[in-house]
Structures are given as structure tokens and as C-alpha cells.
Amino acid sequence: MVRSTKREPRVGDLVHHWIFPRHEWTAILLKIEHKEDSYDDKALVKMVPGVKYEEYFTTLRRSSNGRGWVHKKWLWVYDNTRTDAEIIEAFFHRKQ
């Protein structure tokens, strides 16, 4: 999947979810659970306070601490070199 940066998300990064606007869904990457196929890797994230979807895991998955697991393929790291329009365009023109 095309990301806004060439590097993969790493523990400690601020990450965003492809489905949501970057200012609304922001989390800190806490842990990566590697699978045989890297496409299935999972990431434990903690939502950043103050973003629109801060309660994403507390309402969706009944987590009491704002943490939750998400497939790493859905995460990307913003590096401040692309505009939102360029990020959206890259997403829609990615290779399937």
C-alpha cells in the first residue's frame, strides 16, 4: 500500500489511518506483532488525546485505556512533505 513516506511505521511513531483524515485519527505506535506474511502484521496503538476519534477503541472495541490493535497495512506516517490532496491522490492511484 502506498504511504505518504517511503519508510514503514516503527514503534514510537505518530501514525494515521488510511480511512480517516490525518487530523482526526492519530495514534502512537506502541508495538508491532509480526506475522509470517508481513501483509498481516498487526500494530498496537494508543489514540492521541484531542483528536476527533480519540475514543475510537473505547467505543468500537470496548477498550478502557484507548489502546487497540489494527492491521499495520492501514497505518502510515506523515512526514510533512506532502499535502493532504497529494496523499489522497496517492491512495486512490495505488497498485492493487
Steps between C-alpha positions, in 0.01 A plus 500: 500500500627847418584712801585866528857406583728230367570352842289257692344607831720420801434481872477852637373660178189713479287312249181568309233267359431497124123513545493817712633853440845530658394771747211288628667160560848520650660242725836402649632165380581294810571150371512303176398134489676345202332219305645261239357719226589865577169600340328359812718682757299658781581815695402597853425871507385756756280781375633853549286713732315784330444344157144446373522121532676500838234255626534271194603189693295573813173511305578255219681227690412582861860577598527694825846644432468637144728230361420253228631277225479594133657343191825683428414518129240766588753727673728766355741760633461864401835670434378853416615486136167430330172686501177326595392507134821321393451236770140435389606485135777249581248287690253485210770433239685228693564159346250237604 
